[in-house]
Each structure stands twice: as C-alpha cells, then as structure tokens.
Amino acid sequence: MLLLLLFTFTLRPAHAGVANAPGANLEVSLITYGPGDTYWERFGHDAIELRDTVSGEAYNFNYGVFDFDESGFLLNFARGRMHYLMDAAPTTLDENWYIQAGRSVTRQQLDLTPEQASALRDFLLWNLRPENARYDYDYYVDNCTTRVRDALDRALGGVLKTQLIARPGGMTYRQQTARLMSAQPWLMLLLDLGLGPYADQPLNAWEESFLPSVLSQQLASVQLAGPQGAGPLVTATALISPNRLDTPPATAPDLRLPLALAGLALAIVLLLARRFSPTGFSLLGTLYLLFAGVAGIGLLFLWLLTTHHAAWANVNLLLFNPLALVLLPSTWRARHGLPASRLADAVLMLQLFALLAAVLLHLLPGTVQQNQPWLLFSMPAWLAMAWALRAKRRL
C-alpha cells in the first residue's frame, strides 16, 4: 500500500494534486475520530488532512497502522516493542470507514502559511516512504497522536510545544487510561494494576495531548502571531459525523470504594469459611494466593524484561508478589486443622511488613503511585489469610 501511494504521489507530475500543489493551494486540517468499541480503539484516533483547493484532491495521513500478522507481533507486543506504520489514504475513503463504524469525525482547519503547508506536505511524504514509515510505538509518549502533534509543531516552528507545555494538564496517564477503558472493566482493572508511578506524574497539556480528543481541544486555543496581531490556529471546525457509540465518561472512575468492598467481602468469606468450611477456605485461599503470586510474576516481568516503562517500579509488588505461591500448601494444611509451617509464618510476616511499607509510601513527598484501590483490596484479604493460617499454631 505504501509503494502504491508513493507511486500515486510521485509519478503524476502532469496532474495537479496534493503531492505537487503550491503551498498557497494546500489546506491543512486536523481530523479527529472518536473512540471505538474495540479495546485498541478506546483512545480514539486522528490524522492530518492535506487538501488541494484547486483540484479538490485530499489525503489523510495517520500514524496508526499495525499488523497482527507481522512476524513475532505478539511477542514484541508483550516485550513493549510494538512496530507501527505511517499510512495515507484518500480522505473520503478514510473518513467513511469511521462513519460506518459509528465513530465521530471532526475536522479542524488550521491556519498555516503557504510555506508551512508546503513544508508539512514535504515532511509527510518523506515520512511515508517505506524506509521512514515504521516507528516504535509507545502508548503515552510516541503514538499515533503524538506523531501528528509533533508533525504540526515542526511545521509551525515549535509554536505548539511552546504554548502547550506552559499549560497544566487535566488528568494523569492513569486517570485518562481508566476513563477511556471503563467500558471494559476487566481490562481497566488489569491496566490499573500494571501501571507504575510513571502513570501518576502530573502532566502538562503537551504531554496530555497523547490523546486525540485532548490535542483537538488544545489546538482550539492556540494563538499564532501575525502581522495583524495574534490569531487562532484553528480557523474553522466542522462535525463531519456525530458519534453513535457510547461516550466515555468525562472523569476517571474512583476504584477505591469498589475494591475496598471487594477486599472486605473476600476477607469475611475467608474467615467464615475457615471456621465453617475448611475445604471451602482451602479452595478460596488457593485462588487468592494464585492471583497474588501470578500477578506478582506479571509485574516483575513488566519491570525487568520489557520496555513498558509505564509499568516499571510498580509498588503493587508489595501487595502481590511471587512469595504468595509459597503459602499454597498452608491452605491445604488448614483443611486438616494444621497450622502453617514456620516458613509460611515467615512469609506471612514479610507480607504484613510489605503492606505497612505500601501504606507508609503514601506519606512521602513528590509523586507517589496512586495504588490506594489495590491497597484497600489487599489489606483485609492478607490480614484474614494471616489470621486463618496461624489460627491453630502449636507452641
């Protein structure tokens, strides 16, 4: 497809169009697509539209192409080495796909000078070449929207970054992720568990413009200097197609109360089962310890063996770690009325100290990982497990 597009752009000198139109004839717009239903569409998407006002030819350039069939795609995805591509398509063809999917399509016409429009066109065509189209994707700092943002900023001589970096952002990476993934609660919880302190740093508007909707909102207030004084970057906004899907909430859901209630309920059931149904306690305790141990292995893998830097140094390892698997035999000893072994006792004490450390971390100054929901979930569960496993220790 890339070769075909290059052929289309470069081998038609007799036909006036986007590839060879003078800058004065180029109209530049930001096209913003609303979130979709599939999990990888929840953040939305965007593209740069170049339109030749004389011939009417228009193309959308975007940075969001990936290939599930690429050799080693899933392994690279797990390791944080995701390869994405730049692509281009006729505007009508590109927008119709999103319209048919029920996603909103918004066009913001941008006030670029002929020289800026021409430079942007040349950069996008250079970027479209097969040797330049591929890049290493990062969800937060190098994605399909940050590439669009950076291309526009390059054409504008750094005006976007200068203005946006001075504005505070509205949410953190964690909050934006939870807000947009709330339609898939299981995935939202999984991502929240896996995100480390990096996701809780305060953002400015430039950094938060990793999202298409935020970039669109921020561009609407950017001002450009001109001979007649400052003027808006966005000269016209048109809703090409309204959203027909469920709209993400405006704020991130507060997970503290739901997970606190879930942890309290789990603790009560564990204690009741320990007293009235030893087999039930063994089964439920085994499931919890498996969850804690496997989650801990996953968090360690993300930290030590991947480039997912947003998951590094995750303090949820104090709550869920592989040592939980050492306690599995103790749940079945309890079924026969036997107390935990001394090794299990030591692991339990270590886990309780880890819980205390996780609480004390929130007293430190600066950015602290916002893992209160998981702390509120795990604390009653671990306290119940510790009491139940040591209930009948023989002295």
N, C-alpha and C positions, 0 to 999 in steps of 0.2 A: 504493500500500500504506500509506504514511504517513497519507494522508487517511482511508482506511478504518479504520485503527487509532484515529485520533483520534475518528472518528465512534463507534467501538465504546466508547471510554473515556468520552466526554463526553456522549453522548446517551442514556444508560441510567440516569437517576437512580433509577428505581424498583428497579433490580436491584443488590443489594449485590455489590461486587466490588473488585478491586484499585484502581480509579480513585477510589472514594469510601468505601472501608472506613476506619474509625478506625485510628489508628496502633497501638492495642493489638491489633488483629486482623491486622496485617501481619507476615509472617515474611520476613526478608531472608536471602538466601543468595548465595554466590559459586559460579557454575557454571564449572568449568574443563574444557576439551576438549583432549585430547592432540593431538600433531602428526599431520597427514595426509600422504598420499603426494605430492600436488602441491606444487610448489616454494613457492607462496604460502601453503600450509598448514603448512609445516615449523615455524613458530614456535608453533603451537597457537592457541587462541582461548579467550575467556571471555565471561561475561555476568553481569549481576545479575538474580537471580530475586526477584520480589515475589509472595508468595502470601497470599491472603485465607484465613485459617484457618477462617472461618465458612462461606463459600460454596465453598471449595476452588479457586477460580479462581486461576491462576498464569500470569504472563507473564515471559519472559526479555527483558531489554533489553541490546543489544550495540551496539558501535560499529564493526563490521567490514564494512559493506556498500559495495561499489564496483560500477561499471557499465562493462564493456568497451565498450558501445555509446554511451557518453557522447561528445558531440562533442569531438574533439581529445584523447581519453583517452591515446592512445599518446604524442602529442607532449608533453602535460602530464606524463606519467609520466617521459619522458626528461629533462625540464627540472626534475623534482623538485617539480612542483605537482600532487600527487595529491589528488583530492577523494573523501573518504569520507563515509558517512552513518551516522547512528544509526538503529536499527531495533528493533522489538519483535515478538514472536511468542508464541503460547501455548507454555508450557513443554514440553508433550508433543510438539507438532509440531517445535519447535526441537531437542529432545534426540534424537528419533527419527532425524532426518537424520544426526546424528553417530554414533549407534549403528549404523545401517545401513552407514555408511562404515567401521566397524571402529575408530573412534577412542574413546579412553577418555572417560568422563563422570564427573566428581566433583562432589559438592555439599557445600559447607561452610556450615552455618547460622551466622549471625552474631548476636551479642548486642547488638542496637540497642534503645534505649529507644523507647517509642511515639512520642515527639516526633521522635527521629532517623529512625525508619522513615517517618513521615509526611512529614518534610522531604525525605528521599531520594526518595520517590514523587513529590512535587510537582516536584522538580527534574528527574527523569527524564521526566515528562510534558511539562514545559516544553521540555526538550531535544528531545523527539520532534516538536515542531511543525516543519512544513516550513521555516520561516524560520530555525530554530535547529539543524536536524539535520545540516547539512553542515559539514565542517571540513577543513582542510588537513592531510593525513596526513604524518607523519614516522616512519620505521621505528623510531627509537630513543627519541624524546622526546615524540611525540604520536601514539600509535597506539591500536588498539582496547583494549589492556590499560591503558595509562597513563590513558585516559579513564575506564575502570572504577575504577581505583585512585583517581583524583582525585575521582570522584563519591562514593566511600565515605569518603575523607578529609574531604570537605566536610561530609558528614552527621555524621561523628564529631568535628567541630570541630578538625581538624588533628592528631589523635592518631596516625594512621598515619605521616604525614610526620615528626613529631617523633621517633618511635621508630625508623623505618627509616633515616632519614638519619644516625643515630648508629651504625649497623652497617656494617661493611665488606662489600662485595660479594665474590662468589666468583670472577668472571671479568670480562674486559673485553668491550666490544661485539664486538670482532674474534673473540675466543675463542668467545663464545656463537654468533656467526654461523657460524663454521667448524664448530662442534659440530653445530648443527642442520641445516646444509646438506650435511653429509658424505655423505649418501645420494646426492646429485647432485654427484660430484667436479668435473666441469667448471664447474658454477655456483659451487661453493665456491671454486675457484681464481680464477675471474673476480671474485668479490666480494672476496676477499682482496687481489688485485692492485689493485682500485679503491678500497679503503678507505685513508684517510689517517691522520695521527697522532691525530685526534679519536677514532678507534675504539680507541686503546690507552690512554686515560686511565683511571686507577683509578676504580672505581665504588663507591658505597655501595649499601646494599640498596634504598633508594628508587629510585635510578636503574636498578638491575638489574631492578627489578620491571616493566620494559617487557615482560618475558616472562610469559605466563600461569602457567607452572609455578613460576617464582620468586615471583610475587605470592602464589600459593596457599601455598607453603612459608612465606613470611614472615608471612602473616596468622595462621598456626597458632601463632606465638609472640608475637603482640601481646597486651598486657595492658591492660585497661581499669580505671580507678579507679571504685570504687563505695562505697556506704555500708558494706558488709560487708568492704571491702578490695579489693585487685586481683583481677580475674578474667579469664579468657581471652576474647578476642573471638570465637573460633570455639568454639561450644558442641557441635557435632556434625559429623562428617564421614562421608559415605556414598559408596561407589563405586557409581554407578548402572549403569555398564557398563565392563567391563575393556577394555584395549587389545588389538586383534587385528592390529595392524600392527607393522612393525619399529620397535623402540625406539631413539631417538637415543642415541649414546654419552654417558657421564657427563662426559667431558672432551673438549676440542678435540684433533683430530689434530695431531701435530707434523709440519709440512710441510718442515722443514729438510732432513732426510736424503733424502726422495724427490726434492725439487727440486735438491738438490746433486748427486745421482747423475745426474739427467736432464741437468743442465748439463754435468757432466763427460763423459757419454756423447756429448752433442752436440759438445763441443769435440774429442774424439778422432775422431769421424766426420768433422768438418770438416777436421782436419789430414790424416787418411788420404786423404780424397777430393781434397784439394789436391795431394797427391803422386801418387796413382794414378788418379784420375778427375776431370780438370778440369771436365768437363761436370756431373758429379755435385756437385762443390763449388759450381759456379755456381748450380745449382738449389737446393741446400740452403741456401747462403748467402743467396740471394734470399728464400727462405721465412723465414729468421730475421730478416733486415732488414725485411721486410714486417711481420712480427709486432711487432718493436720499434717501428717507425715508426707503425703503426696504433694500437698500444697507447698510445703517447705522445700521439697526437692525441686518443684517447678520454679519457685522463687530463686533458689540457688542457681539453677540452670540459666535463668534470665540474667542474673547478675554476672556470673562468672564465664559463661560460654556463649553469650550473644552480644550483639551491638545495640540492643534495645536499651539505650542509656536512660530512658524514662523509667525503667524498671530496676535500675541499679540501686544498691544500698537500701533495699526495702526493709523497713523496721518491722514489717509484719512477720519477718523471720523470728522475731522474739515471741510471737504468738503461735505460729505454725512452723514447725521445723522437723527434719527427719528423725530427731530423737524420739518423737512420738511413737514411732514404729517399735521402739524398744519396749514400750509398755503393753503391746498387744497380748503377750502371754498372761499378763496380770489380770486382764479382764476375764479370762477363762479360769484362772485360779480362783477368782472371786466367785465364780459359779459353783465351786465346790466348797465355799466358805473359807478359802485360804487367803491370807493377806499377801500383799505384793512383796516381791523379793527385795533384798537390800539394794540391788542395782536399780530396780524400779523406783524405790524410795528416793535414791539419789537423783534420778532423772526428774521425778516429780518436784523435788525441792529446787532443782535447777530451773525448771519451768516456772515455778512460782516466783523465783527471783527475776526471771526474764519478764514476767508480767509486770512486776514492780518497776523494772527498768523502763519498760514501754510507757508506763504512766509518768515516770519522772522526766522522760524526754520532753514531755509537753511543757515542762517548766523552763526549758532552755530558751534563750533569746534567739531571734532570727527565724528563718524558715524551718518549720518542723513539719514532718509528714503528717498530713491530716488523716490518720487512721483510726479516729475515735470509734467509728461504727464497728470495726473489726475488734477493737479493744473491748468494747461493750458486749460483743457477742462471745468472745473467747474467755473473758474473765470468769463469768459464772460457770461456764462449762468446765474450765480447768479446775476451779475450786471444788465443783461437785465430783469430778473424777478423782481428785486428790483425796477427798474425804472418803469416797466409796472404796477406793483401792486400799486404803490404810485402815479401814474400819475395824478389822479384827487382827491387828498385828499382835503376834505372840512376843512377849518380852522375855 
